[in-house]
Amino acid sequence: MKVFDLRCGHGHGFEGWFASEEDFQSQLARGLLSCPLCGDATVEKLPSAPRLNLGAGSQPEASAPQEAMPTPEQLWLRAVRHVLEHTEDVGERFAEEARRIHYGEVPSRGIRGQTTQEDAQALREEGIEVLTLPLPVGMKGPLQ
Ligand SMILES: [Zn+2]
């Protein structure tokens, strides 16, 4: 499946989905393509640029600036930010809180904090899941 950015003779930009480049050329030659906005059958293909199809949130207008592909580092930072936003910082009490949650003494929730390698290992041996996430220097809370 290929997605082409198309434009009609009146300058309307829209997307077309085709099995292949040949499929597009074939439909164009047979006059099967027309602008969904005005019905103009004068359709041309814009130079394609590799990009993600973001579905409902994407803007089909060609004038919108195209978002660059996130780098692995950006994806990782997003994951870190997600963790920071969805966990409670219990600081040095991490091991203690993790146990209280595990044994049902307090409501279950996501927590984060500092713990030693030994404490983390002890928690794992008790069957408590501990995820070690090295945070970048200076990142102590949500960036927003
Ligand atoms: Zn049009």
Backbone and ligand atoms as CSV (ligand in chain L), in Angstrom:
chain,resi,resn,atom,element,x,y,z
A,1,MET,N,N,0.850,-1.204,0.000
A,1,MET,CA,C,0.000,0.000,0.000
A,1,MET,C,C,0.877,1.242,0.000
A,2,LYS,N,N,0.515,2.162,-0.881
A,2,LYS,CA,C,1.270,3.413,-0.927
A,2,LYS,C,C,0.321,4.583,-0.704
A,3,VAL,N,N,0.786,5.582,0.005
A,3,VAL,CA,C,0.005,6.798,0.211
A,3,VAL,C,C,0.666,7.907,-0.591
A,4,PHE,N,N,-0.111,8.516,-1.478
A,4,PHE,CA,C,0.432,9.620,-2.251
A,4,PHE,C,C,-0.257,10.909,-1.842
A,5,ASP,N,N,0.517,11.973,-1.801
A,5,ASP,CA,C,-0.054,13.301,-1.620
A,5,ASP,C,C,-0.450,13.797,-2.998
A,6,LEU,N,N,-1.727,14.093,-3.136
A,6,LEU,CA,C,-2.241,14.512,-4.437
A,6,LEU,C,C,-2.761,15.938,-4.350
A,7,ARG,N,N,-2.869,16.565,-5.516
A,7,ARG,CA,C,-3.411,17.926,-5.543
A,7,ARG,C,C,-4.219,18.088,-6.828
A,8,CYS,N,N,-5.374,18.720,-6.687
A,8,CYS,CA,C,-6.218,18.925,-7.856
A,8,CYS,C,C,-5.843,20.239,-8.547
A,9,GLY,N,N,-6.511,20.509,-9.675
A,9,GLY,CA,C,-6.231,21.713,-10.450
A,9,GLY,C,C,-6.582,22.992,-9.710
A,10,HIS,N,N,-7.364,22.884,-8.645
A,10,HIS,CA,C,-7.723,24.060,-7.854
A,10,HIS,C,C,-6.865,24.205,-6.615
A,11,GLY,N,N,-5.869,23.340,-6.499
A,11,GLY,CA,C,-4.918,23.481,-5.395
A,11,GLY,C,C,-5.320,22.788,-4.113
A,12,HIS,N,N,-6.379,21.951,-4.165
A,12,HIS,CA,C,-6.758,21.219,-2.960
A,12,HIS,C,C,-5.808,20.048,-2.770
A,13,GLY,N,N,-5.256,19.928,-1.600
A,13,GLY,CA,C,-4.381,18.791,-1.304
A,13,GLY,C,C,-5.180,17.663,-0.668
A,14,PHE,N,N,-4.920,16.437,-1.075
A,14,PHE,CA,C,-5.575,15.296,-0.434
A,14,PHE,C,C,-4.697,14.067,-0.607
A,15,GLU,N,N,-5.092,13.005,0.092
A,15,GLU,CA,C,-4.303,11.781,0.060
A,15,GLU,C,C,-4.992,10.712,-0.757
A,16,GLY,N,N,-4.201,9.909,-1.436
A,16,GLY,CA,C,-4.745,8.773,-2.154
A,16,GLY,C,C,-3.979,7.518,-1.778
A,17,TRP,N,N,-4.744,6.446,-1.597
A,17,TRP,CA,C,-4.112,5.163,-1.235
A,17,TRP,C,C,-4.154,4.255,-2.450
A,18,PHE,N,N,-2.991,3.698,-2.809
A,18,PHE,CA,C,-2.894,2.856,-3.986
A,18,PHE,C,C,-2.057,1.626,-3.688
A,19,ALA,N,N,-2.348,0.561,-4.460
A,19,ALA,CA,C,-1.587,-0.673,-4.284
A,19,ALA,C,C,-0.141,-0.458,-4.696
A,20,SER,N,N,0.057,0.406,-5.694
A,20,SER,CA,C,1.408,0.623,-6.196
A,20,SER,C,C,1.427,1.893,-7.034
A,21,GLU,N,N,2.601,2.296,-7.424
A,21,GLU,CA,C,2.753,3.441,-8.332
A,21,GLU,C,C,2.000,3.183,-9.643
A,22,GLU,N,N,2.087,1.937,-10.138
A,22,GLU,CA,C,1.410,1.575,-11.387
A,22,GLU,C,C,-0.105,1.702,-11.239
A,23,ASP,N,N,-0.604,1.283,-10.073
A,23,ASP,CA,C,-2.035,1.372,-9.799
A,23,ASP,C,C,-2.489,2.827,-9.871
A,24,PHE,N,N,-1.673,3.708,-9.268
A,24,PHE,CA,C,-1.994,5.133,-9.297
A,24,PHE,C,C,-2.025,5.637,-10.744
A,25,GLN,N,N,-0.969,5.318,-11.516
A,25,GLN,CA,C,-0.879,5.779,-12.899
A,25,GLN,C,C,-2.055,5.261,-13.721
A,26,SER,N,N,-2.440,3.999,-13.467
A,26,SER,CA,C,-3.538,3.382,-14.191
A,26,SER,C,C,-4.866,4.092,-13.896
A,27,GLN,N,N,-5.098,4.348,-12.602
A,27,GLN,CA,C,-6.352,5.024,-12.229
A,27,GLN,C,C,-6.384,6.447,-12.780
A,28,LEU,N,N,-5.218,7.098,-12.772
A,28,LEU,CA,C,-5.122,8.461,-13.280
A,28,LEU,C,C,-5.421,8.480,-14.773
A,29,ALA,N,N,-4.835,7.515,-15.516
A,29,ALA,CA,C,-5.008,7.456,-16.963
A,29,ALA,C,C,-6.458,7.185,-17.336
A,30,ARG,N,N,-7.152,6.413,-16.498
A,30,ARG,CA,C,-8.553,6.086,-16.800
A,30,ARG,C,C,-9.522,7.127,-16.251
A,31,GLY,N,N,-8.977,8.195,-15.667
A,31,GLY,CA,C,-9.836,9.271,-15.168
A,31,GLY,C,C,-10.634,8.894,-13.943
A,32,LEU,N,N,-10.135,7.916,-13.177
A,32,LEU,CA,C,-10.863,7.468,-11.992
A,32,LEU,C,C,-10.584,8.344,-10.771
A,33,LEU,N,N,-9.552,9.185,-10.896
A,33,LEU,CA,C,-9.185,10.008,-9.747
A,33,LEU,C,C,-9.824,11.379,-9.863
A,34,SER,N,N,-10.376,11.848,-8.759
A,34,SER,CA,C,-10.894,13.202,-8.734
A,34,SER,C,C,-10.778,13.757,-7.328
A,35,CYS,N,N,-10.783,15.076,-7.235
A,35,CYS,CA,C,-10.640,15.745,-5.953
A,35,CYS,C,C,-11.880,15.508,-5.090
A,36,PRO,N,N,-11.721,15.062,-3.842
A,36,PRO,CA,C,-12.868,14.813,-2.955
A,36,PRO,C,C,-13.571,16.109,-2.555
A,37,LEU,N,N,-12.924,17.245,-2.755
A,37,LEU,CA,C,-13.517,18.518,-2.348
A,37,LEU,C,C,-14.316,19.158,-3.472
A,38,CYS,N,N,-13.763,19.134,-4.698
A,38,CYS,CA,C,-14.441,19.832,-5.786
A,38,CYS,C,C,-14.708,18.949,-6.995
A,39,GLY,N,N,-14.232,17.705,-6.972
A,39,GLY,CA,C,-14.528,16.797,-8.069
A,39,GLY,C,C,-13.655,16.986,-9.296
A,40,ASP,N,N,-12.690,17.878,-9.219
A,40,ASP,CA,C,-11.794,18.123,-10.340
A,40,ASP,C,C,-10.986,16.867,-10.650
A,41,ALA,N,N,-10.991,16.442,-11.916
A,41,ALA,CA,C,-10.258,15.226,-12.281
A,41,ALA,C,C,-8.823,15.530,-12.709
A,42,THR,N,N,-8.449,16.822,-12.645
A,42,THR,CA,C,-7.062,17.170,-12.944
A,42,THR,C,C,-6.246,16.951,-11.665
A,43,VAL,N,N,-5.674,15.761,-11.567
A,43,VAL,CA,C,-4.978,15.400,-10.328
A,43,VAL,C,C,-3.500,15.185,-10.604
A,44,GLU,N,N,-2.689,15.772,-9.780
A,44,GLU,CA,C,-1.257,15.517,-9.912
A,44,GLU,C,C,-0.701,15.019,-8.588
A,45,LYS,N,N,0.350,14.252,-8.700
A,45,LYS,CA,C,0.994,13.687,-7.512
A,45,LYS,C,C,2.109,14.613,-7.075
A,46,LEU,N,N,2.113,14.920,-5.780
A,46,LEU,CA,C,3.187,15.752,-5.243
A,46,LEU,C,C,4.380,14.862,-4.915
A,47,PRO,N,N,5.558,15.458,-4.927
A,47,PRO,CA,C,6.731,14.654,-4.550
A,47,PRO,C,C,6.518,14.054,-3.166
A,48,SER,N,N,6.673,12.767,-3.042
A,48,SER,CA,C,6.386,12.121,-1.757
A,48,SER,C,C,7.567,12.255,-0.810
A,49,ALA,N,N,7.230,12.404,0.445
A,49,ALA,CA,C,8.252,12.455,1.490
A,49,ALA,C,C,7.939,11.357,2.476
A,50,PRO,N,N,8.936,10.643,2.926
A,50,PRO,CA,C,8.667,9.581,3.910
A,50,PRO,C,C,8.140,10.180,5.203
A,51,ARG,N,N,7.068,9.628,5.707
A,51,ARG,CA,C,6.517,10.148,6.952
A,51,ARG,C,C,5.576,9.110,7.537
A,52,LEU,N,N,5.233,9.320,8.770
A,52,LEU,CA,C,4.297,8.434,9.440
A,52,LEU,C,C,2.891,8.888,9.141
A,53,ASN,N,N,2.002,7.930,8.904
A,53,ASN,CA,C,0.602,8.289,8.817
A,53,ASN,C,C,0.032,8.214,10.218
A,54,LEU,N,N,-0.314,9.383,10.747
A,54,LEU,CA,C,-0.690,9.442,12.156
A,54,LEU,C,C,-2.175,9.264,12.385
A,55,GLY,N,N,-2.918,8.981,11.321
A,55,GLY,CA,C,-4.334,8.697,11.487
A,55,GLY,C,C,-5.148,9.927,11.820
A,56,ALA,N,N,-6.073,9.781,12.780
A,56,ALA,CA,C,-7.057,10.818,13.054
A,56,ALA,C,C,-6.434,12.159,13.408
A,57,GLY,N,N,-5.286,12.147,14.041
A,57,GLY,CA,C,-4.698,13.384,14.498
A,57,GLY,C,C,-3.933,14.146,13.432
A,58,SER,N,N,-3.707,13.522,12.293
A,58,SER,CA,C,-2.859,14.166,11.295
A,58,SER,C,C,-3.626,15.197,10.485
A,59,GLN,N,N,-2.885,16.147,9.966
A,59,GLN,CA,C,-3.482,17.198,9.156
A,59,GLN,C,C,-3.196,16.917,7.686
A,60,PRO,N,N,-4.238,16.685,6.883
A,60,PRO,CA,C,-3.987,16.406,5.474
A,60,PRO,C,C,-3.507,17.630,4.690
A,61,GLU,N,N,-3.701,18.818,5.257
A,61,GLU,CA,C,-3.291,20.022,4.540
A,61,GLU,C,C,-1.781,20.038,4.354
A,62,ALA,N,N,-1.383,20.281,3.116
A,62,ALA,CA,C,0.046,20.245,2.810
A,62,ALA,C,C,0.788,21.409,3.460
A,63,SER,N,N,0.028,22.457,3.855
A,63,SER,CA,C,0.677,23.635,4.406
A,63,SER,C,C,1.188,23.407,5.833
A,64,ALA,N,N,0.642,22.389,6.517
A,64,ALA,CA,C,1.067,22.141,7.885
A,64,ALA,C,C,2.518,21.662,7.897
A,65,PRO,N,N,3.283,22.188,8.829
A,65,PRO,CA,C,4.680,21.736,8.899
A,65,PRO,C,C,4.738,20.265,9.257
A,66,GLN,N,N,5.545,19.523,8.550
A,66,GLN,CA,C,5.618,18.089,8.809
A,66,GLN,C,C,6.524,17.831,9.993
A,67,GLU,N,N,6.009,17.017,10.893
A,67,GLU,CA,C,6.786,16.690,12.081
A,67,GLU,C,C,7.852,15.662,11.724
A,68,ALA,N,N,9.035,15.923,12.185
A,68,ALA,CA,C,10.120,14.991,11.904
A,68,ALA,C,C,9.935,13.718,12.715
A,69,MET,N,N,10.467,12.643,12.203
A,69,MET,CA,C,10.436,11.382,12.940
A,69,MET,C,C,11.171,11.564,14.262
A,70,PRO,N,N,10.557,11.135,15.380
A,70,PRO,CA,C,11.278,11.256,16.659
A,70,PRO,C,C,12.496,10.340,16.670
A,71,THR,N,N,13.549,10.836,17.275
A,71,THR,CA,C,14.765,10.028,17.398
A,71,THR,C,C,14.592,9.051,18.552
A,72,PRO,N,N,15.383,7.996,18.593
A,72,PRO,CA,C,15.291,7.053,19.729
A,72,PRO,C,C,15.431,7.775,21.060
A,73,GLU,N,N,16.294,8.803,21.103
A,73,GLU,CA,C,16.479,9.524,22.362
A,73,GLU,C,C,15.197,10.253,22.766
A,74,GLN,N,N,14.506,10.840,21.773
A,74,GLN,CA,C,13.253,11.535,22.076
A,74,GLN,C,C,12.186,10.559,22.556
A,75,LEU,N,N,12.150,9.376,21.914
A,75,LEU,CA,C,11.178,8.365,22.333
A,75,LEU,C,C,11.451,7.932,23.768
A,76,TRP,N,N,12.735,7.791,24.091
A,76,TRP,CA,C,13.112,7.384,25.441
A,76,TRP,C,C,12.725,8.465,26.440
A,77,LEU,N,N,12.978,9.740,26.067
A,77,LEU,CA,C,12.614,10.839,26.965
A,77,LEU,C,C,11.104,10.881,27.199
A,78,ARG,N,N,10.345,10.566,26.136
A,78,ARG,CA,C,8.885,10.522,26.288
A,78,ARG,C,C,8.488,9.448,27.287
A,79,ALA,N,N,9.155,8.300,27.190
A,79,ALA,CA,C,8.853,7.195,28.109
A,79,ALA,C,C,9.178,7.610,29.537
A,80,VAL,N,N,10.323,8.267,29.713
A,80,VAL,CA,C,10.719,8.724,31.041
A,80,VAL,C,C,9.686,9.706,31.580
A,81,ARG,N,N,9.285,10.639,30.706
A,81,ARG,CA,C,8.314,11.651,31.125
A,81,ARG,C,C,7.002,10.993,31.527
A,82,HIS,N,N,6.603,9.965,30.765
A,82,HIS,CA,C,5.364,9.248,31.075
A,82,HIS,C,C,5.448,8.637,32.468
A,83,VAL,N,N,6.580,8.024,32.751
A,83,VAL,CA,C,6.773,7.406,34.074
A,83,VAL,C,C,6.696,8.469,35.160
A,84,LEU,N,N,7.360,9.601,34.919
A,84,LEU,CA,C,7.378,10.667,35.918
A,84,LEU,C,C,5.976,11.221,36.175
A,85,GLU,N,N,5.164,11.267,35.110
A,85,GLU,CA,C,3.833,11.845,35.264
A,85,GLU,C,C,2.846,10.869,35.895
A,86,HIS,N,N,3.147,9.589,35.827
A,86,HIS,CA,C,2.179,8.597,36.298
A,86,HIS,C,C,2.636,7.848,37.534
A,87,THR,N,N,3.656,8.351,38.186
A,87,THR,CA,C,4.108,7.708,39.412
A,87,THR,C,C,4.263,8.772,40.493
A,88,GLU,N,N,4.184,8.311,41.724
A,88,GLU,CA,C,4.367,9.215,42.846
A,88,GLU,C,C,5.796,9.093,43.341
A,89,ASP,N,N,6.451,10.221,43.549
A,89,ASP,CA,C,7.830,10.195,44.018
A,89,ASP,C,C,7.845,9.976,45.518
A,90,VAL,N,N,8.322,8.817,45.952
A,90,VAL,CA,C,8.382,8.529,47.386
A,90,VAL,C,C,9.823,8.602,47.894
A,91,GLY,N,N,10.716,9.000,46.994
A,91,GLY,CA,C,12.098,9.242,47.387
A,91,GLY,C,C,12.767,8.052,48.048
A,92,GLU,N,N,13.355,8.339,49.213
A,92,GLU,CA,C,14.140,7.322,49.919
A,92,GLU,C,C,13.267,6.193,50.474
A,93,ARG,N,N,11.946,6.431,50.568
A,93,ARG,CA,C,11.057,5.411,51.132
A,93,ARG,C,C,10.619,4.385,50.100
A,94,PHE,N,N,11.293,4.366,48.943
A,94,PHE,CA,C,10.845,3.520,47.836
A,94,PHE,C,C,10.658,2.057,48.232
A,95,ALA,N,N,11.702,1.468,48.827
A,95,ALA,CA,C,11.647,0.038,49.165
A,95,ALA,C,C,10.502,-0.242,50.145
A,96,GLU,N,N,10.373,0.651,51.140
A,96,GLU,CA,C,9.322,0.504,52.153
A,96,GLU,C,C,7.929,0.590,51.509
A,97,GLU,N,N,7.736,1.611,50.645
A,97,GLU,CA,C,6.443,1.788,49.986
A,97,GLU,C,C,6.128,0.623,49.052
A,98,ALA,N,N,7.151,0.160,48.322
A,98,ALA,CA,C,6.944,-0.959,47.386
A,98,ALA,C,C,6.433,-2.179,48.141
A,99,ARG,N,N,7.000,-2.414,49.352
A,99,ARG,CA,C,6.554,-3.559,50.154
A,99,ARG,C,C,5.119,-3.364,50.645
A,100,ARG,N,N,4.807,-2.141,51.113
A,100,ARG,CA,C,3.454,-1.886,51.632
A,100,ARG,C,C,2.414,-2.100,50.538
A,101,ILE,N,N,2.761,-1.664,49.298
A,101,ILE,CA,C,1.833,-1.864,48.179
A,101,ILE,C,C,1.711,-3.346,47.874
A,102,HIS,N,N,2.869,-4.011,47.847
A,102,HIS,CA,C,2.892,-5.438,47.504
A,102,HIS,C,C,2.066,-6.261,48.483
A,103,TYR,N,N,2.138,-5.905,49.752
A,103,TYR,CA,C,1.421,-6.686,50.760
A,103,TYR,C,C,0.034,-6.117,51.068
A,104,GLY,N,N,-0.424,-5.189,50.228
A,104,GLY,CA,C,-1.792,-4.703,50.334
A,104,GLY,C,C,-2.066,-3.779,51.505
A,105,GLU,N,N,-1.016,-3.204,52.093
A,105,GLU,CA,C,-1.228,-2.293,53.224
A,105,GLU,C,C,-1.702,-0.919,52.781
A,106,VAL,N,N,-1.375,-0.585,51.543
A,106,VAL,CA,C,-1.828,0.690,50.977
A,106,VAL,C,C,-2.332,0.407,49.562
A,107,PRO,N,N,-3.208,1.305,49.039
A,107,PRO,CA,C,-3.740,1.087,47.688
A,107,PRO,C,C,-2.609,1.003,46.661
A,108,SER,N,N,-2.805,0.149,45.672
A,108,SER,CA,C,-1.798,-0.023,44.633
A,108,SER,C,C,-1.680,1.236,43.773
A,109,ARG,N,N,-0.458,1.633,43.530
A,109,ARG,CA,C,-0.233,2.788,42.675
A,109,ARG,C,C,1.199,2.729,42.161
A,110,GLY,N,N,1.481,3.523,41.162
A,110,GLY,CA,C,2.835,3.571,40.636
A,110,GLY,C,C,3.688,4.484,41.491
A,111,ILE,N,N,4.834,4.027,41.859
A,111,ILE,CA,C,5.732,4.867,42.644
A,111,ILE,C,C,7.118,4.854,42.027
A,112,ARG,N,N,7.887,5.865,42.370
A,112,ARG,CA,C,9.278,5.883,41.952
A,112,ARG,C,C,10.097,6.461,43.098
A,113,GLY,N,N,11.353,6.213,43.090
A,113,GLY,CA,C,12.193,6.744,44.149
A,113,GLY,C,C,13.581,6.149,44.051
A,114,GLN,N,N,14.357,6.446,45.067
A,114,GLN,CA,C,15.722,5.943,45.072
A,114,GLN,C,C,15.816,4.699,45.952
A,115,THR,N,N,16.607,3.769,45.489
A,115,THR,CA,C,16.858,2.587,46.291
A,115,THR,C,C,18.249,2.065,45.948
A,116,THR,N,N,18.782,1.300,46.832
A,116,THR,CA,C,20.111,0.743,46.564
A,116,THR,C,C,19.976,-0.528,45.738
A,117,GLN,N,N,21.076,-0.940,45.140
A,117,GLN,CA,C,21.080,-2.192,44.371
A,117,GLN,C,C,20.621,-3.347,45.251
A,118,GLU,N,N,21.086,-3.348,46.500
A,118,GLU,CA,C,20.755,-4.436,47.417
A,118,GLU,C,C,19.257,-4.464,47.714
A,119,ASP,N,N,18.691,-3.281,47.977
A,119,ASP,CA,C,17.258,-3.210,48.253
A,119,ASP,C,C,16.453,-3.668,47.045
A,120,ALA,N,N,16.861,-3.212,45.864
A,120,ALA,CA,C,16.141,-3.588,44.647
A,120,ALA,C,C,16.177,-5.104,44.461
A,121,GLN,N,N,17.333,-5.686,44.725
A,121,GLN,CA,C,17.487,-7.140,44.589
A,121,GLN,C,C,16.600,-7.869,45.606
A,122,ALA,N,N,16.573,-7.347,46.823
A,122,ALA,CA,C,15.751,-7.964,47.875
A,122,ALA,C,C,14.278,-7.903,47.498
A,123,LEU,N,N,13.856,-6.764,46.941
A,123,LEU,CA,C,12.460,-6.613,46.526
A,123,LEU,C,C,12.118,-7.639,45.461
A,124,ARG,N,N,13.032,-7.800,44.478
A,124,ARG,CA,C,12.784,-8.757,43.396
A,124,ARG,C,C,12.652,-10.169,43.957
A,125,GLU,N,N,13.460,-10.477,44.954
A,125,GLU,CA,C,13.404,-11.813,45.542
A,125,GLU,C,C,12.082,-12.046,46.263
A,126,GLU,N,N,11.440,-10.946,46.715
A,126,GLU,CA,C,10.130,-11.079,47.351
A,126,GLU,C,C,9.011,-11.085,46.323
A,127,GLY,N,N,9.389,-11.002,45.051
A,127,GLY,CA,C,8.389,-11.031,43.992
A,127,GLY,C,C,7.815,-9.672,43.659
A,128,ILE,N,N,8.513,-8.612,44.052
A,128,ILE,CA,C,8.046,-7.255,43.762
A,128,ILE,C,C,8.797,-6.734,42.541
A,129,GLU,N,N,8.025,-6.307,41.549
A,129,GLU,CA,C,8.659,-5.827,40.330
A,129,GLU,C,C,9.301,-4.463,40.533
A,130,VAL,N,N,10.568,-4.382,40.219
A,130,VAL,CA,C,11.287,-3.112,40.326
A,130,VAL,C,C,11.935,-2.840,38.978
A,131,LEU,N,N,11.671,-1.659,38.456
A,131,LEU,CA,C,12.260,-1.273,37.185
A,131,LEU,C,C,13.319,-0.215,37.451
A,132,THR,N,N,14.530,-0.506,37.041
A,132,THR,CA,C,15.598,0.466,37.220
A,132,THR,C,C,15.665,1.349,35.982
A,133,LEU,N,N,15.496,2.632,36.213
A,133,LEU,CA,C,15.463,3.575,35.094
A,133,LEU,C,C,16.460,4.697,35.367
A,134,PRO,N,N,17.590,4.657,34.710
A,134,PRO,CA,C,18.556,5.739,34.938
A,134,PRO,C,C,18.026,7.049,34.364
A,135,LEU,N,N,17.882,8.043,35.200
A,135,LEU,CA,C,17.365,9.324,34.731
A,135,LEU,C,C,18.507,10.232,34.299
A,136,PRO,N,N,18.249,11.024,33.260
A,136,PRO,CA,C,19.285,11.969,32.844
A,136,PRO,C,C,19.548,12.994,33.945
A,137,VAL,N,N,20.751,13.471,34.001
A,137,VAL,CA,C,21.143,14.445,35.021
A,137,VAL,C,C,20.239,15.675,34.948
A,138,GLY,N,N,19.760,16.096,36.107
A,138,GLY,CA,C,18.978,17.324,36.155
A,138,GLY,C,C,17.491,17.112,35.937
A,139,MET,N,N,17.075,15.859,35.605
A,139,MET,CA,C,15.665,15.618,35.363
A,139,MET,C,C,15.054,15.047,36.637
A,140,LYS,N,N,14.469,15.919,37.446
A,140,LYS,CA,C,13.972,15.462,38.742
A,140,LYS,C,C,12.441,15.435,38.799
A,141,GLY,N,N,11.809,15.943,37.768
A,141,GLY,CA,C,10.357,15.952,37.775
A,141,GLY,C,C,9.858,16.156,36.357
A,142,PRO,N,N,8.541,16.134,36.178
A,142,PRO,CA,C,7.991,16.359,34.836
A,142,PRO,C,C,8.488,17.694,34.281
A,143,LEU,N,N,8.776,17.700,33.002
A,143,LEU,CA,C,9.366,18.896,32.404
A,143,LEU,C,C,8.354,20.021,32.187
A,144,GLN,N,N,7.067,19.647,32.179
A,144,GLN,CA,C,6.062,20.662,31.850
A,144,GLN,C,C,6.035,21.768,32.896
L,1,ZN,ZN,ZN,-10.235,20.320,-5.663
